[in-house]
C-alpha cells in the first residue's frame, strides 16, 4: 500500500468518525430539592424531559438535594421514590401478579409518570436554575 493510499484512508476515516460529533446543545448545571410535605425525600429518581432531547436523571441525597446538567429550555419533571414491602418474590413479575413485590410509594405516584406530572422547570443560561419540588403528602 502506498503512502498516498494510507494518508487518504486516515483522512477519510477521521472525517467519517468526526462527521457525527458536532456540538450538541450546551448543558447547564441544575440543582434542586425534592420534599414531600416539607420533608426531604432520599434516593428519589428525578428526571428532566425536554422535547427532542434524551431524558436526564439524578438521584436525591439524604437532604432531598440533587444536581444534574441539562440543555436550556422547558422541561417536564418526574420524581419516583418507592420501596419494596415484604419479600421480593419476583422483581420481574407483572404488577398484578401475586409474586410481584408490593411497593410503598414515598411520593405521590402521579409524579412518577410523564403523562400525569405537572412538575415543570425552565432552565436558562445565566440563571441559577435551582428548583424546589415540594410535593403534597397525598
C-alpha positions as CSV (number, residue, x, y, z in Angstrom):
1,X,0.0,0.0,0.0
2,X,1.4,3.4,-1.0
3,X,1.9,6.3,1.3
4,X,-0.7,8.3,-0.5
5,X,-3.3,5.5,0.0
6,X,-2.5,5.3,3.7
7,X,-2.9,9.1,4.1
8,X,-6.2,9.0,2.1
9,X,-7.5,6.2,4.3
10,X,-6.5,8.1,7.5
11,X,-8.1,11.3,6.3
12,X,-11.4,9.5,5.2
13,X,-11.6,7.5,8.4
14,X,-11.1,10.7,10.5
15,X,-13.7,12.5,8.5
16,X,-16.2,9.7,9.0
17,X,-15.6,9.5,12.7
18,X,-16.0,13.2,13.4
19,X,-18.9,13.9,11.0
20,X,-21.5,13.0,13.6
21,X,-19.6,14.6,16.5
22,X,-20.9,18.1,16.2
23,X,-21.5,20.2,19.2
24,X,-24.9,19.4,20.9
25,X,-26.8,21.8,23.0
26,X,-24.9,23.5,25.8
27,X,-25.6,21.6,29.1
28,X,-26.3,23.8,32.1
29,X,-26.0,23.0,35.8
30,X,-29.3,22.4,37.6
31,X,-29.8,21.8,41.3
32,X,-32.8,21.4,43.5
33,X,-34.6,19.7,46.4
34,X,-37.4,17.2,46.5
35,X,-39.6,17.2,49.6
36,X,-43.0,15.6,50.5
37,X,-45.0,17.7,52.9
38,X,-41.8,19.7,53.7
39,X,-39.7,16.5,54.5
40,X,-36.7,15.7,52.2
41,X,-37.0,12.6,50.0
42,X,-33.9,10.4,49.9
43,X,-33.0,8.2,46.9
44,X,-35.7,9.6,44.6
45,X,-35.1,9.4,40.9
46,X,-35.6,12.9,39.4
47,X,-35.9,13.0,35.6
48,X,-35.9,16.1,33.3
49,X,-37.5,15.7,29.9
50,X,-37.1,18.2,27.1
51,X,-38.8,17.7,23.8
52,X,-36.3,16.4,21.2
53,X,-33.6,15.5,23.8
54,X,-32.9,12.4,25.9
55,X,-34.1,12.4,29.5
56,X,-31.5,13.3,32.1
57,X,-31.8,11.9,35.6
58,X,-30.3,12.3,39.1
59,X,-30.8,10.7,42.4
60,X,-31.6,12.7,45.5
61,X,-29.3,12.7,48.5
62,X,-30.4,12.4,52.2
63,X,-31.3,16.1,52.3
64,X,-33.5,15.7,49.2
65,X,-31.0,17.6,47.1
66,X,-30.0,16.7,43.5
67,X,-27.7,18.0,40.8
68,X,-27.6,17.4,37.1
69,X,-26.8,19.0,33.8
70,X,-29.4,19.6,31.1
71,X,-29.9,21.6,27.9
72,X,-31.6,25.0,28.2
73,X,-35.4,25.1,27.7
74,X,-38.7,23.9,29.1
75,X,-38.5,20.6,30.9
76,X,-41.2,18.3,32.3
77,X,-40.0,16.7,35.5
78,X,-40.9,13.3,37.1
79,X,-40.0,12.2,40.6
80,X,-40.1,8.5,41.5
81,X,-39.4,7.1,45.0
82,X,-40.8,3.9,46.4
83,X,-39.6,0.9,48.5
84,X,-40.5,-2.7,48.4
85,X,-42.6,-4.0,51.3
86,X,-42.2,-7.6,52.3
87,X,-40.4,-10.3,50.5
88,X,-39.1,-9.8,46.9
89,X,-40.7,-12.9,45.4
90,X,-40.2,-11.9,41.8
91,X,-39.0,-8.4,41.0
92,X,-39.6,-9.0,37.2
93,X,-43.3,-10.1,37.7
94,X,-46.1,-8.0,36.2
95,X,-47.6,-5.5,38.7
96,X,-50.8,-7.5,39.1
97,X,-49.0,-10.8,39.7
98,X,-49.2,-12.3,43.2
99,X,-45.5,-12.8,43.1
100,X,-44.7,-9.1,42.3
101,X,-43.1,-7.1,45.1
102,X,-45.5,-4.8,46.9
103,X,-44.5,-1.2,46.8
104,X,-44.8,1.7,49.2
105,X,-44.7,5.0,47.3
106,X,-42.7,7.7,49.1
107,X,-44.0,10.4,46.7
108,X,-47.5,10.5,45.2
109,X,-47.4,8.1,42.3
110,X,-48.7,10.5,39.7
111,X,-45.4,12.5,39.8
112,X,-43.6,9.4,38.5
113,X,-45.5,9.3,35.3
114,X,-44.7,11.7,32.5
115,X,-48.3,11.8,31.3
116,X,-49.6,12.8,34.7
117,X,-46.9,15.0,36.3
118,X,-47.5,18.7,36.4
119,X,-43.9,19.5,37.5
120,X,-42.0,21.8,35.2
121,X,-38.6,23.5,35.1
122,X,-37.5,26.3,32.8
123,X,-33.7,26.1,32.5
124,X,-32.0,29.3,31.3
125,X,-28.4,30.3,30.6
126,X,-27.1,32.8,33.1
127,X,-29.7,31.9,35.7
128,X,-29.2,29.9,39.0
129,X,-31.5,27.1,37.8
130,X,-32.4,26.0,41.3
131,X,-35.7,24.2,41.7
132,X,-37.7,23.2,44.8
133,X,-40.3,20.5,44.2
134,X,-42.4,20.3,47.4
135,X,-44.9,17.5,46.7
136,X,-48.1,17.0,48.8
137,X,-48.1,14.1,51.2
138,X,-51.1,12.6,49.4
